[in-house]
Amino acid sequence: MKGIDVENILAKYPELIESDLHLVGRQVTVYGRRMDLLFEDVNKRKLIVELKSGPILDKHIGKLWHTRVVSSLIKI
């Protein structure tokens, strides 16, 4: 299964992650950083989903940390 297949499934069935999630967007770009999926829960909190296959590398952690910092500074 390819990454795009997993993205398509999660976009169509967000309840696989958590109940009552609403898809806000796919391939959303904020301050030059692309997020695979952006969801919102019933309390209007954002959930960013970044899909990776294979081992998790330091650069992946850095991207997630940067996204967390940027998303805390702005309303996405």
Secondary structure as GFF3:
##gff-version 3
##sequence-region A 1 76
A	DSSP	alpha_helix	3	12	.	.	.	ID=ss1
A	DSSP	three_ten_helix	14	16	.	.	.	ID=ss2
A	DSSP	beta_strand	22	30	.	.	.	ID=ss3
A	DSSP	beta_strand	33	40	.	.	.	ID=ss4
A	DSSP	beta_strand	46	49	.	.	.	ID=ss5
A	DSSP	alpha_helix	58	73	.	.	.	ID=ss6
###
